[in-house]
């Protein structure tokens, strides 16, 4: 299990989290970010999430829930892409 996978697993079940952990995870997942004051906006394709950084305090629960929803959608998309690739491979084999 990679450190990315461990971080995802830990954040999925967290009641609180450090902003730096979330920031590092989103960058690892390929998100681009911009900052306006304490609001950090992360974008990747059509996915957008805003996390508010509170100095010296953990990220609020509502942002963790939004992160969990985002991670779930990313997993679903990855599974769908994998299934589509498998179907294409099977079609190629059938044609031969």
Number of C-alpha atoms within 10 A of each C-alpha: 5 7 9 14 11 11 14 19 11 12 21 16 12 13 14 15 18 15 19 12 12 18 16 13 18 21 14 11 12 12 18 14 16 11 13 8 8 11 13 15 16 19 16 14 8 5 11 13 16 16 21 17 19 13 9 8 11 15 20 17 13 12 16 20 16 14 20 17 13 15 17 13 13 14 12 12 12 12 12 12 12 12 12 12 12 12 12 12 11 11 11 10 9 8 6 5
